[in-house]
Amino acid sequence: MTTWRVVHVIAGTFILLSLALGVSASPLYQSSWWLALTAFVGANILQSGLTRWCLMESILRKLGIKAGC
C-alpha cells in the first residue's frame, strides 16, 4: 500500500469511529465531543487537498511506506 492509501484508511477509520462514539443514536455513544475529531479530520483532509501537503503522509514516508497515489 502507498502512503495515500494508508492516509485514506486512517482518515476513514477515525471518521467512522468518532461518529460511532459521538452520535447519540449510536449504540456506542459516549459523548458528542467525539464529533470534534470528525471535524478535525475533515479540516485536515480539506487542508491537504488545498495545499498538497499532509503531515500523516510525511510521517508514513519516514516509517518506510512507499510514497504515491
PQR file with spaces between the fields and no chain letter, atoms N, CA, C, O and H, PARSE charges and radii, in Angstrom:
ATOM       1  N    MET     1       0.840   -1.189    0.000 -0.4000 1.5000
ATOM       2  CA   MET     1       0.000    0.000    0.000 -0.0000 2.0000
ATOM       3  C    MET     1       0.878    1.243    0.000  0.5500 1.7000
ATOM       4  O    MET     1       1.966    1.258    0.576 -0.5500 1.4000
ATOM       5  N    THR     2       0.385    2.269   -0.651 -0.4000 1.5000
ATOM       6  CA   THR     2       1.127    3.523   -0.701 -0.0000 2.0000
ATOM       7  C    THR     2       0.665    4.440    0.431  0.5500 1.7000
ATOM       8  O    THR     2      -0.333    4.176    1.101 -0.5500 1.4000
ATOM       9  H    THR     2      -0.498    2.256   -1.119  0.4000 1.0000
ATOM      10  N    THR     3       1.413    5.518    0.623 -0.4000 1.5000
ATOM      11  CA   THR     3       1.094    6.436    1.721 -0.0000 2.0000
ATOM      12  C    THR     3      -0.312    7.012    1.603  0.5500 1.7000
ATOM      13  O    THR     3      -1.019    7.131    2.604 -0.5500 1.4000
ATOM      14  H    THR     3       2.224    5.733    0.078  0.4000 1.0000
ATOM      15  N    TRP     4      -0.725    7.373    0.378 -0.4000 1.5000
ATOM      16  CA   TRP     4      -2.057    7.974    0.234 -0.0000 2.0000
ATOM      17  C    TRP     4      -3.163    7.000    0.561  0.5500 1.7000
ATOM      18  O    TRP     4      -4.186    7.387    1.124 -0.5500 1.4000
ATOM      19  H    TRP     4      -0.151    7.276   -0.435  0.4000 1.0000
ATOM      20  N    ARG     5      -2.970    5.728    0.211 -0.4000 1.5000
ATOM      21  CA   ARG     5      -3.991    4.727    0.551 -0.0000 2.0000
ATOM      22  C    ARG     5      -4.066    4.545    2.064  0.5500 1.7000
ATOM      23  O    ARG     5      -5.158    4.421    2.620 -0.5500 1.4000
ATOM      24  H    ARG     5      -2.139    5.413   -0.247  0.4000 1.0000
ATOM      25  N    VAL     6      -2.920    4.528    2.729 -0.4000 1.5000
ATOM      26  CA   VAL     6      -2.906    4.384    4.189 -0.0000 2.0000
ATOM      27  C    VAL     6      -3.549    5.607    4.840  0.5500 1.7000
ATOM      28  O    VAL     6      -4.304    5.471    5.803 -0.5500 1.4000
ATOM      29  H    VAL     6      -2.033    4.629    2.277  0.4000 1.0000
ATOM      30  N    VAL     7      -3.254    6.803    4.321 -0.4000 1.5000
ATOM      31  CA   VAL     7      -3.865    8.025    4.847 -0.0000 2.0000
ATOM      32  C    VAL     7      -5.388    7.940    4.731  0.5500 1.7000
ATOM      33  O    VAL     7      -6.103    8.284    5.673 -0.5500 1.4000
ATOM      34  H    VAL     7      -2.640    6.914    3.539  0.4000 1.0000
ATOM      35  N    HIS     8      -5.881    7.486    3.590 -0.4000 1.5000
ATOM      36  CA   HIS     8      -7.325    7.359    3.404 -0.0000 2.0000
ATOM      37  C    HIS     8      -7.936    6.336    4.363  0.5500 1.7000
ATOM      38  O    HIS     8      -9.017    6.565    4.904 -0.5500 1.4000
ATOM      39  H    HIS     8      -5.301    7.206    2.826  0.4000 1.0000
ATOM      40  N    VAL     9      -7.260    5.226    4.573 -0.4000 1.5000
ATOM      41  CA   VAL     9      -7.752    4.207    5.502 -0.0000 2.0000
ATOM      42  C    VAL     9      -7.794    4.766    6.929  0.5500 1.7000
ATOM      43  O    VAL     9      -8.777    4.569    7.642 -0.5500 1.4000
ATOM      44  H    VAL     9      -6.381    5.040    4.134  0.4000 1.0000
ATOM      45  N    ILE    10      -6.749    5.450    7.339 -0.4000 1.5000
ATOM      46  CA   ILE    10      -6.693    6.023    8.689 -0.0000 2.0000
ATOM      47  C    ILE    10      -7.771    7.091    8.858  0.5500 1.7000
ATOM      48  O    ILE    10      -8.483    7.097    9.862 -0.5500 1.4000
ATOM      49  H    ILE    10      -5.950    5.610    6.759  0.4000 1.0000
ATOM      50  N    ALA    11      -7.896    7.987    7.893 -0.4000 1.5000
ATOM      51  CA   ALA    11      -8.899    9.056    7.985 -0.0000 2.0000
ATOM      52  C    ALA    11     -10.302    8.467    8.034  0.5500 1.7000
ATOM      53  O    ALA    11     -11.121    8.884    8.853 -0.5500 1.4000
ATOM      54  H    ALA    11      -7.317    7.983    7.077  0.4000 1.0000
ATOM      55  N    GLY    12     -10.583    7.512    7.175 -0.4000 1.5000
ATOM      56  CA   GLY    12     -11.907    6.884    7.179 -0.0000 2.0000
ATOM      57  C    GLY    12     -12.210    6.180    8.482  0.5500 1.7000
ATOM      58  O    GLY    12     -13.333    6.247    8.982 -0.5500 1.4000
ATOM      59  H    GLY    12      -9.917    7.173    6.509  0.4000 1.0000
ATOM      60  N    THR    13     -11.220    5.508    9.034 -0.4000 1.5000
ATOM      61  CA   THR    13     -11.397    4.825   10.320 -0.0000 2.0000
ATOM      62  C    THR    13     -11.677    5.826   11.436  0.5500 1.7000
ATOM      63  O    THR    13     -12.580    5.612   12.244 -0.5500 1.4000
ATOM      64  H    THR    13     -10.308    5.454    8.628  0.4000 1.0000
ATOM      65  N    PHE    14     -10.912    6.915   11.489 -0.4000 1.5000
ATOM      66  CA   PHE    14     -11.126    7.934   12.512 -0.0000 2.0000
ATOM      67  C    PHE    14     -12.505    8.560   12.391  0.5500 1.7000
ATOM      68  O    PHE    14     -13.173    8.789   13.400 -0.5500 1.4000
ATOM      69  H    PHE    14     -10.178    7.088   10.832  0.4000 1.0000
ATOM      70  N    ILE    15     -12.938    8.840   11.166 -0.4000 1.5000
ATOM      71  CA   ILE    15     -14.248    9.463   10.966 -0.0000 2.0000
ATOM      72  C    ILE    15     -15.354    8.524   11.416  0.5500 1.7000
ATOM      73  O    ILE    15     -16.245    8.935   12.159 -0.5500 1.4000
ATOM      74  H    ILE    15     -12.396    8.654   10.347  0.4000 1.0000
ATOM      75  N    LEU    16     -15.314    7.268   10.979 -0.4000 1.5000
ATOM      76  CA   LEU    16     -16.367    6.323   11.360 -0.0000 2.0000
ATOM      77  C    LEU    16     -16.375    6.056   12.869  0.5500 1.7000
ATOM      78  O    LEU    16     -17.442    5.969   13.476 -0.5500 1.4000
ATOM      79  H    LEU    16     -14.590    6.934   10.375  0.4000 1.0000
ATOM      80  N    LEU    17     -15.196    5.927   13.471 -0.4000 1.5000
ATOM      81  CA   LEU    17     -15.117    5.692   14.911 -0.0000 2.0000
ATOM      82  C    LEU    17     -15.654    6.879   15.698  0.5500 1.7000
ATOM      83  O    LEU    17     -16.408    6.704   16.655 -0.5500 1.4000
ATOM      84  H    LEU    17     -14.329    5.998   12.977  0.4000 1.0000
ATOM      85  N    SER    18     -15.265    8.092   15.297 -0.4000 1.5000
ATOM      86  CA   SER    18     -15.721    9.267   16.028 -0.0000 2.0000
ATOM      87  C    SER    18     -17.231    9.476   15.852  0.5500 1.7000
ATOM      88  O    SER    18     -17.901    9.943   16.773 -0.5500 1.4000
ATOM      89  H    SER    18     -14.652    8.234   14.519  0.4000 1.0000
ATOM      90  N    LEU    19     -17.765    9.136   14.682 -0.4000 1.5000
ATOM      91  CA   LEU    19     -19.215    9.221   14.507 -0.0000 2.0000
ATOM      92  C    LEU    19     -19.934    8.183   15.366  0.5500 1.7000
ATOM      93  O    LEU    19     -20.969    8.472   15.967 -0.5500 1.4000
ATOM      94  H    LEU    19     -17.220    8.757   13.934  0.4000 1.0000
ATOM      95  N    ALA    20     -19.380    6.976   15.418 -0.4000 1.5000
ATOM      96  CA   ALA    20     -19.983    5.938   16.253 -0.0000 2.0000
ATOM      97  C    ALA    20     -19.989    6.331   17.726  0.5500 1.7000
ATOM      98  O    ALA    20     -20.923    5.999   18.456 -0.5500 1.4000
ATOM      99  H    ALA    20     -18.539    6.741   14.930  0.4000 1.0000
ATOM     100  N    LEU    21     -18.954    7.035   18.160 -0.4000 1.5000
ATOM     101  CA   LEU    21     -18.861    7.441   19.563 -0.0000 2.0000
ATOM     102  C    LEU    21     -19.557    8.764   19.859  0.5500 1.7000
ATOM     103  O    LEU    21     -19.841    9.065   21.018 -0.5500 1.4000
ATOM     104  H    LEU    21     -18.195    7.304   17.566  0.4000 1.0000
ATOM     105  N    GLY    22     -19.838    9.563   18.817 -0.4000 1.5000
ATOM     106  CA   GLY    22     -20.363   10.904   19.051 -0.0000 2.0000
ATOM     107  C    GLY    22     -21.805   11.144   18.691  0.5500 1.7000
ATOM     108  O    GLY    22     -22.371   12.163   19.087 -0.5500 1.4000
ATOM     109  H    GLY    22     -19.607    9.318   17.876  0.4000 1.0000
ATOM     110  N    VAL    23     -22.429   10.231   17.944 -0.4000 1.5000
ATOM     111  CA   VAL    23     -23.829   10.411   17.550 -0.0000 2.0000
ATOM     112  C    VAL    23     -24.709    9.694   18.565  0.5500 1.7000
ATOM     113  O    VAL    23     -24.530    8.505   18.829 -0.5500 1.4000
ATOM     114  H    VAL    23     -21.970    9.403   17.623  0.4000 1.0000
ATOM     115  N    SER    24     -25.655   10.426   19.128 -0.4000 1.5000
ATOM     116  CA   SER    24     -26.454    9.876   20.224 -0.0000 2.0000
ATOM     117  C    SER    24     -27.301    8.675   19.822  0.5500 1.7000
ATOM     118  O    SER    24     -27.693    7.901   20.695 -0.5500 1.4000
ATOM     119  H    SER    24     -25.800   11.392   18.914  0.4000 1.0000
ATOM     120  N    ALA    25     -27.596    8.488   18.553 -0.4000 1.5000
ATOM     121  CA   ALA    25     -28.380    7.331   18.104 -0.0000 2.0000
ATOM     122  C    ALA    25     -27.538    6.055   18.023  0.5500 1.7000
ATOM     123  O    ALA    25     -28.085    4.966   17.843 -0.5500 1.4000
ATOM     124  H    ALA    25     -27.278    9.117   17.844  0.4000 1.0000
ATOM     125  N    SER    26     -26.238    6.176   18.153 -0.4000 1.5000
ATOM     126  CA   SER    26     -25.344    5.026   18.039 -0.0000 2.0000
ATOM     127  C    SER    26     -25.342    4.213   19.329  0.5500 1.7000
ATOM     128  O    SER    26     -25.398    4.780   20.420 -0.5500 1.4000
ATOM     129  H    SER    26     -25.794    7.060   18.300  0.4000 1.0000
ATOM     130  N    PRO    27     -25.277    2.891   19.209 -0.5600 1.5000
ATOM     131  CA   PRO    27     -25.182    2.056   20.423  0.2800 2.0000
ATOM     132  C    PRO    27     -23.837    2.211   21.140  0.5500 1.7000
ATOM     133  O    PRO    27     -23.703    1.806   22.294 -0.5500 1.4000
ATOM     134  N    LEU    28     -22.849    2.790   20.469 -0.4000 1.5000
ATOM     135  CA   LEU    28     -21.530    3.001   21.075 -0.0000 2.0000
ATOM     136  C    LEU    28     -21.356    4.411   21.624  0.5500 1.7000
ATOM     137  O    LEU    28     -20.253    4.788   22.022 -0.5500 1.4000
ATOM     138  H    LEU    28     -22.958    3.119   19.531  0.4000 1.0000
ATOM     139  N    TYR    29     -22.428    5.191   21.650 -0.4000 1.5000
ATOM     140  CA   TYR    29     -22.362    6.606   22.040 -0.0000 2.0000
ATOM     141  C    TYR    29     -21.672    6.800   23.385  0.5500 1.7000
ATOM     142  O    TYR    29     -21.962    6.106   24.360 -0.5500 1.4000
ATOM     143  H    TYR    29     -23.324    4.885   21.327  0.4000 1.0000
ATOM     144  N    GLN    30     -20.747    7.765   23.412 -0.4000 1.5000
ATOM     145  CA   GLN    30     -20.059    8.141   24.644 -0.0000 2.0000
ATOM     146  C    GLN    30     -20.278    9.611   24.974  0.5500 1.7000
ATOM     147  O    GLN    30     -20.699    9.950   26.080 -0.5500 1.4000
ATOM     148  H    GLN    30     -20.512    8.328   22.620  0.4000 1.0000
ATOM     149  N    SER    31     -19.988   10.485   24.006 -0.4000 1.5000
ATOM     150  CA   SER    31     -20.113   11.924   24.211 -0.0000 2.0000
ATOM     151  C    SER    31     -20.148   12.602   22.846  0.5500 1.7000
ATOM     152  O    SER    31     -19.504   12.152   21.898 -0.5500 1.4000
ATOM     153  H    SER    31     -19.646   10.209   23.108  0.4000 1.0000
ATOM     154  N    SER    32     -20.905   13.681   22.762 -0.4000 1.5000
ATOM     155  CA   SER    32     -20.955   14.398   21.493 -0.0000 2.0000
ATOM     156  C    SER    32     -19.634   15.110   21.194  0.5500 1.7000
ATOM     157  O    SER    32     -19.433   15.580   20.074 -0.5500 1.4000
ATOM     158  H    SER    32     -21.428   14.047   23.532  0.4000 1.0000
ATOM     159  N    TRP    33     -18.744   15.196   22.161 -0.4000 1.5000
ATOM     160  CA   TRP    33     -17.425   15.791   21.927 -0.0000 2.0000
ATOM     161  C    TRP    33     -16.596   14.987   20.943  0.5500 1.7000
ATOM     162  O    TRP    33     -15.647   15.518   20.367 -0.5500 1.4000
ATOM     163  H    TRP    33     -18.907   14.815   23.070  0.4000 1.0000
ATOM     164  N    TRP    34     -16.930   13.711   20.733 -0.4000 1.5000
ATOM     165  CA   TRP    34     -16.224   12.905   19.739 -0.0000 2.0000
ATOM     166  C    TRP    34     -16.396   13.464   18.338  0.5500 1.7000
ATOM     167  O    TRP    34     -15.572   13.200   17.463 -0.5500 1.4000
ATOM     168  H    TRP    34     -17.701   13.279   21.201  0.4000 1.0000
ATOM     169  N    LEU    35     -17.458   14.236   18.111 -0.4000 1.5000
ATOM     170  CA   LEU    35     -17.678   14.835   16.798 -0.0000 2.0000
ATOM     171  C    LEU    35     -16.605   15.865   16.461  0.5500 1.7000
ATOM     172  O    LEU    35     -16.398   16.190   15.291 -0.5500 1.4000
ATOM     173  H    LEU    35     -18.128   14.450   18.822  0.4000 1.0000
ATOM     174  N    ALA    36     -15.927   16.375   17.477 -0.4000 1.5000
ATOM     175  CA   ALA    36     -14.807   17.296   17.236 -0.0000 2.0000
ATOM     176  C    ALA    36     -13.688   16.579   16.475  0.5500 1.7000
ATOM     177  O    ALA    36     -13.006   17.197   15.658 -0.5500 1.4000
ATOM     178  H    ALA    36     -16.095   16.110   18.426  0.4000 1.0000
ATOM     179  N    LEU    37     -13.497   15.296   16.732 -0.4000 1.5000
ATOM     180  CA   LEU    37     -12.495   14.526   15.994 -0.0000 2.0000
ATOM     181  C    LEU    37     -12.892   14.421   14.521  0.5500 1.7000
ATOM     182  O    LEU    37     -12.038   14.510   13.639 -0.5500 1.4000
ATOM     183  H    LEU    37     -14.051   14.794   17.396  0.4000 1.0000
ATOM     184  N    THR    38     -14.176   14.235   14.256 -0.4000 1.5000
ATOM     185  CA   THR    38     -14.658   14.199   12.880 -0.0000 2.0000
ATOM     186  C    THR    38     -14.350   15.519   12.182  0.5500 1.7000
ATOM     187  O    THR    38     -13.875   15.529   11.047 -0.5500 1.4000
ATOM     188  H    THR    38     -14.870   14.163   14.973  0.4000 1.0000
ATOM     189  N    ALA    39     -14.622   16.628   12.860 -0.4000 1.5000
ATOM     190  CA   ALA    39     -14.348   17.950   12.286 -0.0000 2.0000
ATOM     191  C    ALA    39     -12.853   18.146   12.059  0.5500 1.7000
ATOM     192  O    ALA    39     -12.457   18.712   11.040 -0.5500 1.4000
ATOM     193  H    ALA    39     -15.008   16.619   13.782  0.4000 1.0000
ATOM     194  N    PHE    40     -12.027   17.694   12.978 -0.4000 1.5000
ATOM     195  CA   PHE    40     -10.581   17.832   12.854 -0.0000 2.0000
ATOM     196  C    PHE    40     -10.058   17.055   11.649  0.5500 1.7000
ATOM     197  O    PHE    40      -9.253   17.573   10.875 -0.5500 1.4000
ATOM     198  H    PHE    40     -12.349   17.235   13.806  0.4000 1.0000
ATOM     199  N    VAL    41     -10.512   15.816   11.491 -0.4000 1.5000
ATOM     200  CA   VAL    41     -10.078   15.003   10.358 -0.0000 2.0000
ATOM     201  C    VAL    41     -10.550   15.641    9.051  0.5500 1.7000
ATOM     202  O    VAL    41      -9.790   15.710    8.084 -0.5500 1.4000
ATOM     203  H    VAL    41     -11.166   15.395   12.120  0.4000 1.0000
ATOM     204  N    GLY    42     -11.788   16.103    9.019 -0.4000 1.5000
ATOM     205  CA   GLY    42     -12.306   16.763    7.822 -0.0000 2.0000
ATOM     206  C    GLY    42     -11.515   18.010    7.471  0.5500 1.7000
ATOM     207  O    GLY    42     -11.225   18.252    6.299 -0.5500 1.4000
ATOM     208  H    GLY    42     -12.405   16.047    9.804  0.4000 1.0000
ATOM     209  N    ALA    43     -11.165   18.801    8.474 -0.4000 1.5000
ATOM     210  CA   ALA    43     -10.373   20.013    8.236 -0.0000 2.0000
ATOM     211  C    ALA    43      -8.986   19.659    7.698  0.5500 1.7000
ATOM     212  O    ALA    43      -8.458   20.358    6.833 -0.5500 1.4000
ATOM     213  H    ALA    43     -11.400   18.604    9.425  0.4000 1.0000
ATOM     214  N    ASN    44      -8.403   18.589    8.201 -0.4000 1.5000
ATOM     215  CA   ASN    44      -7.093   18.161    7.705 -0.0000 2.0000
ATOM     216  C    ASN    44      -7.167   17.647    6.274  0.5500 1.7000
ATOM     217  O    ASN    44      -6.251   17.880    5.486 -0.5500 1.4000
ATOM     218  H    ASN    44      -8.831   18.021    8.903  0.4000 1.0000
ATOM     219  N    ILE    45      -8.246   16.952    5.928 -0.4000 1.5000
ATOM     220  CA   ILE    45      -8.421   16.495    4.551 -0.0000 2.0000
ATOM     221  C    ILE    45      -8.566   17.698    3.625  0.5500 1.7000
ATOM     222  O    ILE    45      -7.979   17.723    2.543 -0.5500 1.4000
ATOM     223  H    ILE    45      -8.991   16.762    6.567  0.4000 1.0000
ATOM     224  N    LEU    46      -9.344   18.696    4.044 -0.4000 1.5000
ATOM     225  CA   LEU    46      -9.513   19.906    3.252 -0.0000 2.0000
ATOM     226  C    LEU    46      -8.183   20.633    3.071  0.5500 1.7000
ATOM     227  O    LEU    46      -7.836   21.022    1.956 -0.5500 1.4000
ATOM     228  H    LEU    46      -9.821   18.676    4.923  0.4000 1.0000
ATOM     229  N    GLN    47      -7.444   20.816    4.152 -0.4000 1.5000
ATOM     230  CA   GLN    47      -6.139   21.477    4.096 -0.0000 2.0000
ATOM     231  C    GLN    47      -5.195   20.719    3.189  0.5500 1.7000
ATOM     232  O    GLN    47      -4.474   21.330    2.400 -0.5500 1.4000
ATOM     233  H    GLN    47      -7.725   20.500    5.058  0.4000 1.0000
ATOM     234  N    SER    48      -5.185   19.413    3.285 -0.4000 1.5000
ATOM     235  CA   SER    48      -4.322   18.588    2.452 -0.0000 2.0000
ATOM     236  C    SER    48      -4.670   18.734    0.975  0.5500 1.7000
ATOM     237  O    SER    48      -3.782   18.792    0.125 -0.5500 1.4000
ATOM     238  H    SER    48      -5.770   18.917    3.926  0.4000 1.0000
ATOM     239  N    GLY    49      -5.956   18.793    0.677 -0.4000 1.5000
ATOM     240  CA   GLY    49      -6.374   18.960   -0.707 -0.0000 2.0000
ATOM     241  C    GLY    49      -6.006   20.315   -1.282  0.5500 1.7000
ATOM     242  O    GLY    49      -5.700   20.424   -2.470 -0.5500 1.4000
ATOM     243  H    GLY    49      -6.677   18.746    1.368  0.4000 1.0000
ATOM     244  N    LEU    50      -6.031   21.344   -0.454 -0.4000 1.5000
ATOM     245  CA   LEU    50      -5.723   22.692   -0.925 -0.0000 2.0000
ATOM     246  C    LEU    50      -4.224   22.961   -1.033  0.5500 1.7000
ATOM     247  O    LEU    50      -3.782   23.678   -1.931 -0.5500 1.4000
ATOM     248  H    LEU    50      -6.279   21.255    0.510  0.4000 1.0000
ATOM     249  N    THR    51      -3.452   22.393   -0.129 -0.4000 1.5000
ATOM     250  CA   THR    51      -2.022   22.702   -0.080 -0.0000 2.0000
ATOM     251  C    THR    51      -1.125   21.606   -0.655  0.5500 1.7000
ATOM     252  O    THR    51       0.069   21.822   -0.864 -0.5500 1.4000
ATOM     253  H    THR    51      -3.811   21.811    0.600  0.4000 1.0000
ATOM     254  N    ARG    52      -1.703   20.433   -0.908 -0.4000 1.5000
ATOM     255  CA   ARG    52      -0.935   19.279   -1.377 -0.0000 2.0000
ATOM     256  C    ARG    52       0.131   18.841   -0.378  0.5500 1.7000
ATOM     257  O    ARG    52       1.155   18.288   -0.779 -0.5500 1.4000
ATOM     258  H    ARG    52      -2.672   20.257   -0.738  0.4000 1.0000
ATOM     259  N    TRP    53      -0.088   19.075    0.904 -0.4000 1.5000
ATOM     260  CA   TRP    53       0.821   18.637    1.952 -0.0000 2.0000
ATOM     261  C    TRP    53       0.004   17.988    3.065  0.5500 1.7000
ATOM     262  O    TRP    53      -1.010   18.530    3.506 -0.5500 1.4000
ATOM     263  H    TRP    53      -0.920   19.524    1.229  0.4000 1.0000
ATOM     264  N    CYS    54       0.456   16.830    3.506 -0.4000 1.5000
ATOM     265  CA   CYS    54      -0.249   16.089    4.547 -0.0000 2.0000
ATOM     266  C    CYS    54       0.773   15.588    5.570  0.5500 1.7000
ATOM     267  O    CYS    54       1.712   14.872    5.222 -0.5500 1.4000
ATOM     268  H    CYS    54       1.280   16.389    3.148  0.4000 1.0000
ATOM     269  N    LEU    55       0.582   15.968    6.816 -0.4000 1.5000
ATOM     270  CA   LEU    55       1.505   15.558    7.877 -0.0000 2.0000
ATOM     271  C    LEU    55       1.534   14.043    8.020  0.5500 1.7000
ATOM     272  O    LEU    55       2.605   13.458    8.182 -0.5500 1.4000
ATOM     273  H    LEU    55      -0.180   16.550    7.099  0.4000 1.0000
ATOM     274  N    MET    56       0.372   13.401    7.962 -0.4000 1.5000
ATOM     275  CA   MET    56       0.321   11.941    8.102 -0.0000 2.0000
ATOM     276  C    MET    56       1.117   11.261    6.994  0.5500 1.7000
ATOM     277  O    MET    56       1.798   10.268    7.248 -0.5500 1.4000
ATOM     278  H    MET    56      -0.498   13.876    7.830  0.4000 1.0000
ATOM     279  N    GLU    57       1.044   11.777    5.777 -0.4000 1.5000
ATOM     280  CA   GLU    57       1.816   11.195    4.681 -0.0000 2.0000
ATOM     281  C    GLU    57       3.313   11.348    4.938  0.5500 1.7000
ATOM     282  O    GLU    57       4.088   10.428    4.680 -0.5500 1.4000
ATOM     283  H    GLU    57       0.491   12.584    5.570  0.4000 1.0000
ATOM     284  N    SER    58       3.714   12.502    5.443 -0.4000 1.5000
ATOM     285  CA   SER    58       5.133   12.718    5.758 -0.0000 2.0000
ATOM     286  C    SER    58       5.612   11.725    6.815  0.5500 1.7000
ATOM     287  O    SER    58       6.713   11.184    6.713 -0.5500 1.4000
ATOM     288  H    SER    58       3.084   13.250    5.653  0.4000 1.0000
ATOM     289  N    ILE    59       4.788   11.491    7.820 -0.4000 1.5000
ATOM     290  CA   ILE    59       5.139   10.537    8.881 -0.0000 2.0000
ATOM     291  C    ILE    59       5.240    9.124    8.311  0.5500 1.7000
ATOM     292  O    ILE    59       6.173    8.386    8.628 -0.5500 1.4000
ATOM     293  H    ILE    59       3.894   11.930    7.903  0.4000 1.0000
ATOM     294  N    LEU    60       4.274    8.753    7.466 -0.4000 1.5000
ATOM     295  CA   LEU    60       4.280    7.405    6.893 -0.0000 2.0000
ATOM     296  C    LEU    60       5.492    7.181    5.992  0.5500 1.7000
ATOM     297  O    LEU    60       6.054    6.085    5.974 -0.5500 1.4000
ATOM     298  H    LEU    60       3.517    9.352    7.208  0.4000 1.0000
ATOM     299  N    ARG    61       5.903    8.215    5.242 -0.4000 1.5000
ATOM     300  CA   ARG    61       7.089    8.081    4.392 -0.0000 2.0000
ATOM     301  C    ARG    61       8.334    7.860    5.242  0.5500 1.7000
ATOM     302  O    ARG    61       9.211    7.080    4.872 -0.5500 1.4000
ATOM     303  H    ARG    61       5.447    9.104    5.257  0.4000 1.0000
ATOM     304  N    LYS    62       8.412    8.549    6.382 -0.4000 1.5000
ATOM     305  CA   LYS    62       9.567    8.368    7.274 -0.0000 2.0000
ATOM     306  C    LYS    62       9.562    6.980    7.903  0.5500 1.7000
ATOM     307  O    LYS    62      10.609    6.469    8.301 -0.5500 1.4000
ATOM     308  H    LYS    62       7.699    9.183    6.682  0.4000 1.0000
ATOM     309  N    LEU    63       8.378    6.373    7.992 -0.4000 1.5000
ATOM     310  CA   LEU    63       8.285    5.000    8.522 -0.0000 2.0000
ATOM     311  C    LEU    63       8.589    3.949    7.461  0.5500 1.7000
ATOM     312  O    LEU    63       8.618    2.752    7.746 -0.5500 1.4000
ATOM     313  H    LEU    63       7.528    6.788    7.669  0.4000 1.0000
ATOM     314  N    GLY    64       8.817    4.415    6.224 -0.4000 1.5000
ATOM     315  CA   GLY    64       9.231    3.486    5.177 -0.0000 2.0000
ATOM     316  C    GLY    64       8.145    3.028    4.228  0.5500 1.7000
ATOM     317  O    GLY    64       8.385    2.149    3.401 -0.5500 1.4000
ATOM     318  H    GLY    64       8.794    5.387    5.992  0.4000 1.0000
ATOM     319  N    ILE    65       6.957    3.599    4.324 -0.4000 1.5000
ATOM     320  CA   ILE    65       5.888    3.223    3.411 -0.0000 2.0000
ATOM     321  C    ILE    65       6.098    3.952    2.089  0.5500 1.7000
ATOM     322  O    ILE    65       6.426    5.139    2.064 -0.5500 1.4000
ATOM     323  H    ILE    65       6.762    4.313    4.996  0.4000 1.0000
ATOM     324  N    LYS    66       5.906    3.229    0.999 -0.4000 1.5000
ATOM     325  CA   LYS    66       6.156    3.760   -0.343 -0.0000 2.0000
ATOM     326  C    LYS    66       5.236    4.936   -0.638  0.5500 1.7000
ATOM     327  O    LYS    66       4.024    4.845   -0.442 -0.5500 1.4000
ATOM     328  H    LYS    66       5.639    2.265    1.019  0.4000 1.0000
ATOM     329  N    ALA    67       5.808    6.036   -1.107 -0.4000 1.5000
ATOM     330  CA   ALA    67       5.027    7.228   -1.465 -0.0000 2.0000
ATOM     331  C    ALA    67       4.270    6.973   -2.758  0.5500 1.7000
ATOM     332  O    ALA    67       4.700    6.183   -3.598 -0.5500 1.4000
ATOM     333  H    ALA    67       6.792    6.109   -1.266  0.4000 1.0000
ATOM     334  N    GLY    68       3.158    7.637   -2.904 -0.4000 1.5000
ATOM     335  CA   GLY    68       2.402    7.530   -4.146 -0.0000 2.0000
ATOM     336  C    GLY    68       0.918    7.648   -3.930  0.5500 1.7000
ATOM     337  O    GLY    68       0.439    7.759   -2.801 -0.5500 1.4000
ATOM     338  H    GLY    68       2.809    8.279   -2.221  0.4000 1.0000
ATOM     339  N    CYS    69       0.193    7.621   -5.039 -0.4000 1.5000
ATOM     340  CA   CYS    69      -1.273    7.763   -5.024 -0.0000 2.0000
ATOM     341  C    CYS    69      -1.942    6.432   -4.849  0.5500 1.7000
ATOM     342  O    CYS    69      -3.171    6.359   -4.813 -0.5500 1.4000
ATOM     343  H    CYS    69       0.582    7.530   -5.956  0.4000 1.0000
